[in-house]
Amino acid sequence: MKNIPFFNYSALFQENSQELTKIFKNVSSRGAFIMQDDLVQFEENLAKYTNVKYAVGVANATDALQLLLIAGGISSGDEVIFCSHTMVATASAIAFTGATPVPVDVDKDHMIDVNSIEAAITPKTKAIMPTQLNGRMSNMDEILRIAKKYNLQIYEDSAQALGAKFKGKSAGSFGIGGCISFYPAKVLGCFGDGGAVLTNNKDIYNRIKLLRDHGRGEDGNVSIWGYNSRLDNLQAAILNFFFQTYDKTIKRRRAIATLYHENLKGLKSIYLPPPPESKGNHFDIYQNYEIEANRRDELKEYLVNNGIGTLLQWGGKAVHEFRELGFTQSLPYTENVMRNSLMLPLNMTITDDDVKYIANIIWKFYNAKN
Ligand SMILES: *Cc1c(COP(=O)(O)O)cnc(C)c1O
């Protein structure tokens, strides 16, 4: 029997321990801890890679969203529409501005259901915040059309989507701005928390730079109330290192997704995410491989018994299902997706044989019980 964890955190370090130790020694012996050259370099690399004008390192992607919303003027009395199949962070960023997060349904590909957006628009609606989930992009043509029609802003929760593209354009480059998360299990992960804001808007950029550092400008003058939400220079140095091979990382992740697809596609009891497209509108980076499965809980247990770790995204609940936060909406389609959703291991330590083994066990489960 194999042992395939859902994610191998220590491998992040082990596989490159020499280079990473060197980085730690180098940065630390320079005493370069807060807002130093490594951060500036990383921000430049990030902006270049995503083809946006500006990237700003911040403490995490949740802060990135919140700072973006504040910089964009979202405040008390406003409503922001988001897809309920997302991390609670999407909604909390909205809530902490004083605005109301308004959840809508998810679509078959697990992106926001663009048809449900217009019905949720009220005179108070100020923005749409699609989540570019699992490393895939929402239908940005439709979102841009709706935003234009109703004069709404767009903010992207692109925490999971660094390098994902829609019609050749990168996640985070469509509206006011987007966030990226460097949480260790994200496609570009650091050794703790980290995040970034992407934006093409110079005013937003200038405001984010102030907001992340106590409202202080480069001259030390404090012109607005700000936060302490900086990306550590040491984390930036580590991110610069992993970023050098990021294209290879994405290539490998797409290859794993292809392998899952080939080995599972005939199985009627499960529903697969879209496979990688070579042409077409979507370039997916596969932060996650999220399937829908009949008898999901039984399958999960069967996989555990065969040494395979899986995960329920968000612990298995859509955001609006956290009723203690005040949500009253009913989104039956989304709720059904959440009852069937299961994430299979997709990471840089998994081998082709592992993927075939997992697929084989899944076939065995359904063949034995059907
Ligand atoms: C990871 C994630 C976040 C939060 O990122 P942090 O860096 O942990 O704050 C927000 N939204 C989505 C969709 C995520 O996957």
The ligand as an SDF file (V2000), in Angstrom:
LIG
                    3D

 15 15  0  0  0  0  0  0  0  0999 V2000
   -5.8560   30.8950    0.4090 C   0  0  0  0  0  0  0  0  0  0  0  0
   -7.0110   31.7260    0.0090 C   0  0  0  0  0  0  0  0  0  0  0  0
   -7.2800   32.9830    0.5740 C   0  0  0  0  0  0  0  0  0  0  0  0
   -6.5180   33.5270    1.7370 C   0  0  0  0  0  0  0  0  0  0  0  0
   -5.1560   33.6000    1.5410 O   0  0  0  0  0  0  0  0  0  0  0  0
   -4.2340   33.9330    2.7970 P   0  0  0  0  0  0  0  0  0  0  0  0
   -2.9200   34.2800    2.1660 O   0  0  0  0  0  0  0  0  0  0  0  0
   -4.1600   32.7070    3.6240 O   0  0  0  0  0  0  0  0  0  0  0  0
   -4.8380   35.0750    3.5060 O   0  0  0  0  0  0  0  0  0  0  0  0
   -8.3300   33.7220    0.0770 C   0  0  0  0  0  0  0  0  0  0  0  0
   -9.1110   33.2570   -0.8970 N   0  0  0  0  0  0  0  0  0  0  0  0
   -8.9060   32.0470   -1.4540 C   0  0  0  0  0  0  0  0  0  0  0  0
   -9.7910   31.5980   -2.5670 C   0  0  0  0  0  0  0  0  0  0  0  0
   -7.8730   31.2400   -1.0030 C   0  0  0  0  0  0  0  0  0  0  0  0
   -7.7010   30.0300   -1.5220 O   0  0  0  0  0  0  0  0  0  0  0  0
  1  2  1  0
  2  3  1  0
  2 14  2  0
  3  4  1  0
  3 10  2  0
  4  5  1  0
  5  6  1  0
  6  7  2  0
  6  8  1  0
  6  9  1  0
 10 11  1  0
 11 12  2  0
 12 13  1  0
 12 14  1  0
 14 15  1  0
M  END
$$$$
